[in-house]
Amino acid sequence: MTAYLGLFFGAFIAATLLPAYSEIVFAGLLSAGYNPWHLLFWASLGNTLGAAVNWLLGRYLLHFKERSWFPFKTDSLSGAQRWFNRWGVWSLLLAWLPIIGDPLTFIAGVMRVPFPLFIALTALGKTARYATVLGILSLV
């Protein structure tokens, strides 16, 4: 159970604004013989809940955007909001992508995407990513 919790927390951190790569832990545990369905569940759950932290930060901490520690500058925040308005909530299916995924989940909070819709779309995309990793690693 410790390995699964480690994967959960690794995936959780990887989905926040902090850089991390949970696929490496996922692949290591899979090669060590851990149950692939349990790995898929724990990685997807951790990554989705980590994205929910970004949504909460975007939703409730926007009034701190002028502070020096705020993770996005006003110009990049405005650009991201325009991008999100153009592509809409369906872009959350891409929340698993490196570089754009974490800010996308933050912007979803800023844009006040309803939380149940956010969770559904984000979980679908993130689970599909880990399922793809599982499928690729099963072939090798």
Secondary structure, DSSP 8 states (H G I E B T S, - for coil): -HHHHHHHHHHHHHHSSS---HHHHHHHHHHTT--HHHHHHHHHHHHHHHHHHHHHHHHHSGGGTTSTT-SS-HHHHHHHHHHHHHH-GGGGGGTTSTTTHHHHHHHHHHTT--HHHHHHHHHHHHHHHHHHHHHHHHH-
